[in-house]
Amino acid sequence: MTVATITAERTSARRLPSLAWALGACHLVARGGSFVQPMLVLYLTQDQRMTPAAAGAVVAAVGIGDFGSQLLGGWLGDRAGRRKTMLLGFLGTAIALAALGSAEATPVIWGTAAGYGLAAGLFRPAGSAAVADLPPEQRVRAYSLLYWAANLGYSVAATVSGVLASRGYGLLFWLNAVAMLVAALIVVAAVPETCSAASGPKRALLPVLRADRLMLAMIAIHVGCFTLLMESFATLPLLMTAQQFSSATYGAVLALNGLAIVVLQPLAVGVLANRDRGTVLAISMVLVGLGGGWAALTHSIAGYAVAILIVSLGQIGLAVQFGATFAALAPPDLRSGYLGVASSAWSLGAVLGPIIGTALLQQAGRTCLGGVAFAAGLLLFLAQQAVAGRLRVRSGQSTEKGTH
């Protein structure tokens, strides 16, 4: 291979297509306009006069809907097409938000909350599958752009939602719905259909998955990883408030997470894009365990800040390689389904992490919580390394790396 060819391939890999930028804009608008989720518990307890337990059940309903949306979005993306699935998700979310904001009876609130979670997550597997339809050398940067845009948007939403809530919770629901409609317009204007065989015959996803031992192993590992990650975030406010740190101090420490991702991830893409995927993922899992364990054992603001920065580095490494890794594992006709299952690992971890973390903290104390986090990070590292060779062969990364 000539130097000119290698240079051309590198240039092509760095130039993201318009599809990636359009999907990034969708993420930025949708997450930047997600004003309801950060304020949902306060809305339910203050405006709807629900008990904390009842509000927690509503939040759990959103999580259950989100888990289902990853599987449904993946299935629809392979059959109806990526573009139609994204539009259905954004339009459905706008309708669900209007219904949730108007609901009064508790069963109706619970049902509309589940519908909101079900619709809001449809975009992710369909959008991820659209990126997987790009040439392999462009996927890592494209997935990183989507993750970066989503985190930037979330930072905006978390900051602005508190200000908006002071003017009335109803405003949150309507502005959030408008943001979903704007995201849908971006899809209509700038996102083409990338699933060329959307109308052709499709294999059933479940039999293929059941026979794919590497995919099942990767899903199990990532459920463990995301459980560990969400356990760290769920217990951090409890750890800090137990030492009499204010909610403002906790917010400032947590803000470091979004800031680190927004600033460091673009730099990390250049460093990690062509590294061995299994190794990057394994080291990232160790960092998540190290940061979570350190948060449980430290007693100072500086210690908590260091812990959240270590966790953030693990998140960045996971974000750089997660999408491209599962895209490489997916058969072309089942990309959306595979990526929906991969995304469901995150949703399941978001359910399990807070339950396991808070139970450990309450029953065994912070020292045990820290030890479990350290041990879990090490076990996840070993598990990921155990499948790294098969992952390398399956994804053909050794061939790809040889051309760079």
N, C-alpha and C positions, 0 to 999 in steps of 0.2 A: 504494500500500500504506500502510495507516494505521500510526501509531506503536504502537498496541495490538497489531496483528498482528506487527510486527517484534519487539516485546518478547516476545510469546508464543513466537515461533520461537526467539529467543535462549534463553529459559528452557527450552524443550524440548530444545535442543541441549546445554544444560549438565546436564540431568537424565538421567543414564544409566539405562537400563532394567535390570531385575533380571538379564536375560540377561548383560549385560556384567559385572556384579559376580560372577555365578556363574562365568563363564569366567575372570575375574581370580583368583577363589579357586582354580580348577583349576590355573592357572599357578603361583600362589604355593605350593600344596601340592606339585605335581609337581616344580617346580624346587627348592623348599626341602628336599625329601626326596631329591634327586639326589646321594646321598652317594658313589656308586660312581665316577662319571666323574672327579671331581677326584683321586681316589686310585688310579685304574685302573693307571697305569704302575707305581706303587710296589707295588701288590698283585701284579702280574705278575712284577716283577723280584725282589721280596723273598719273597713267599709261594709263588709258582709257580716261582721260580728261572729265569725266562726271561732271555735276553740282552736288552740294550736294543733291538737290532734286531728281535728277535722280538716284544717288547712293542709296538714301534712299528707292526709289521704288524697287531697286534690292534687298536690304536687306529685305524689306517687302515680296518680292517674295519668298525668302528663308524661311521666317516665315510661309507663307501660305502653302508652300510645306511641312514644318515640321508638321503643324497641320494636313494636310491630311495624312501624313505618319503614324501618331499614329493610326488613324482609319483603314487605309489599312494594316498596320503591324499587328494589332490585328486580323483583319479578316483573313489574310493569315496564321497567326500563328495557328489558330484553324483548318484551312482547308488543307493547304499545309504542316504544321508542323513547329515547332519552328526553327529547324536547317536550313531548306531550306529558310525560311524567313530571317534569319540572313545572310546567304550567299548571297541571292539576294540583301539585303541592302548594304553589304560591297562592293560587286562587282559593283553594280549599282552606288554607291557613287564614286568609283574610276573612272568609265567611265564619270560620270557627272562632276567630277573635271577636267578631261582632256578636256572635251568639253567647260567648263566654262573658263578655262585658255586660250583656243585657240580662243574663240569667239571675234568678233570685232564689229559687228553691235549691236546696243542697243536692238532690239527685241530678237535677239539670246541670248544675255547676260541675259536678263530677263527670257527667257524660260529655259535656262540651269541652272540658279540660282534656279528656282522653282523645276526643276528636281533634283538638288543637295539636296534641302531641303526635297523633297519627298523620296529620297533614303536613306539619312543619318539618318532618324529617324526610319527606319524599324526595326533596331536592338532592340530598347528599349522595345516595347511591347512584342516582341517574347522572348527576354531575361528575361523580368520580368515574363512572363508566365512559362518559364522553371524553374525559382526559385519557382514559385507558385506550381509547380508539386512536389517539395520537401516536406518532412514531415513538418507539421506546426511548430514544435518546432525549426526548422532550418531556417525558412524564415527570421526572423527579422535580424539575423546576416548576412545572405547571401545578403539581400537587402542593408544592411549597408555597406558591403564590396564593392558592385557595386558602390554605391554612393561615397564612399571614393576614390575608384580607379578612378572614373570619375573626381573628383575634383583635385586629384593629377595630373592626365593627363592634365587637363585644365591649371593648374598652370605651368606645363612644357611648354605647347604650347604657352601660353601667353608670357612667358619669352623668348623662343627661336625664336618665329616668327618674332619679331622685329629685331633680329640679322640676320636672314635669309633674311628678306626683303631688308636689305642694300646691299645684293648681287644680287638682282633681284627678282621681284615678281613671275616670271615664276617658279623659284625653289620651291616656296611654294606649288604650285599646284601639281607638280610632286612628291614631298616628301609626301605630304598629301595623294595622290593616292597610293603611295607605302605602307603607314601605313595602309590603308584600305585593301590592299591585304594581308598584314601580319596578320591583324585581321581575315580575311577570312581563312587563313591557320590554325590559332588557332582553329577556329570552325571545320574545316575538321579533325584536328588531335585530338582534346580533348573534343568536345561538342557532346554528344550523343543526339539522338532524344528522348524527354521525353513525347511527345504527343502520347500515345499508340493508341488513336482512330482517328488518323489523316485521315484515309481513310473511316471511318464510317459515318453514317448519322449525319447531323448537324442541330441544331435548328437555326432559324434566330435570329440574335442578337437583332435587333430593337424591336420586340414585347416583348421580355423578359425584355429589359431595360425599356420600357415604363410602364411595370407593376411593376417594382422594385422601389418603392417610396424611400426607404432608399438609394439606390445607386444614384438616381437622386438628392436627398438632399445632399449627400456627394459630388457629382460632383459640384453642385452649390456652396457649401461652399468652396471647394478647388479652384474653378475658382476665387472666391473673394480673397482667401488667396494669390494665386500666382499673381493676379493682384496687390495686395498691396505690395508684395515682389518686383516685377519688377518695380513698381512705385518708390520704394525707391532707387533702383540701377540706374534707369534712371535719377532721379533728383539730385542725389548726386554730379555728376560733375558740374552741373549747379549751385547748391548751393555753392560749394566750389570756383569755378572760379569767381562767383559774389563777393566774398570777397577777391579777388586777390590772392588766393592760386594757386600755380603753378600746371601744369599737373603732374609733378614729385611727388608733395605732395599728390595729389589725387591718383596717382598710388600706393604710399606707404600705404595710408589708405585702399585702395581697396584690397591690397595684404594681409591685416590682415584677410579678409574674407576666402580666401583659406587656409591660415596658420591655422586659428582657426579650420576649418573643418578637415583638415588633422591631426592635433594634438589631438583635443578633441573628435571627433566622435568615435574612437575606445573605449575611456573611457565611452562615453555616452551610448554605446550599453550595456555595463555591468550594468549600472544604470537603463536604461529605457526599456530594452528588455521585461521584465515581468510586467511592469506597465500597468495600464488600458489605452488602446489605445486612447479612446475618450478624456481622461483627458490630456494625453501627447500632442495630436494634438491641443486641445483647448489652453493649456498654450503656446505652440509654436506659435500659431497665435497671441496671446497677445504680445509675445516678438517681433514678426515681426512688429506689429503696434507701439509698444513702441519705437523700434529702428528707424523706419522710421519717426515717429513723432519727436523724439529727434534730428535726423539729420536736420530736417527742422527748428528747433528752436535754435540750438547751433550756436556759432560763433567762436569756437576755434578748433585747430587741435585735441586737446585731446578730445573735445566733439564729433567730427566726429569719432574718433577712438572708443570711447565708443559706439556710435550709431551703427557702423558697427559690433562691437563685439556682441551687443545685438541681432541684426538681425541674425548674424551667429548662435547664440544659438537657435534661433527659427528655422532656416534652419536645424540644426542638429536634433532637436526633430522631425521635419516633416520627415526627411530622415529615421530616425530609425523606424518609425511606418507606413509611407505612403504605401509602397509596401505590407507589410504583412496585413495591414487593407483591402486593396482592393482585395488582393488575397483571404482573408477569405470570402469576399462578393461574389466572383465570382463562378458561377456554374462550375463544373469540365469541362464540354464540351465547355464552353465559356470563359475560363480563359484569353486567349490571347485577345479576343475581349473586355472584361471588363477592362483589364489592359491597352489596347490601348485607351479606352475612358478616363480612369483615367489620362493617360499621356497627353491626349489632353487638359485636364484642365490646365496643365502647359503651353502648347503651346498657348492656348487662353489668359492666363494671361500675357504671354510674349508680346502679341500683344496689349492688352488693357492697361497694366500698364504704358508703356511709353506715350501712348496717353493721358490717364487721368491725369497722374502725371504732365507732362509738361504743359498741358492746365490749370490745377489748379494753378501751380506756376506762369504762365504768367498772368492769368486773375485775380487771387485772392491773390497772394502773399504767402510767405513762412509760415506766421503764420496760414493762412487758411489750407495750405497743411499739416502742422503739426497736426492741430486739426482734420482734416479728417482722417489722419493716426491713431491717437489715437482712435477715435471713431470707425473706421473700425475694428481695432484689438479687441476692446471690443465686438462689434456686432458679429464678427466671433467666438469669445470665447463663447458667449451665444448660438449661433446657433449650434456650435459643441457639447456643453453640452446638448442641447435640444435633440439631437439624440444619445447621448452616451449610454443611456440605451438600446435602440433598437440595436445599434451597438454591444454592449456587448452580448446580447442574440443571435443575428444573427451569430456572429463570433465564439460563444462558448468559448470566452476568459475566462469566469469565471471558466469553466471546466478545461481549460488548466492551469490557474494559480493555481488551486487547486492541481495540480500534481507537483508543483515546490516548 
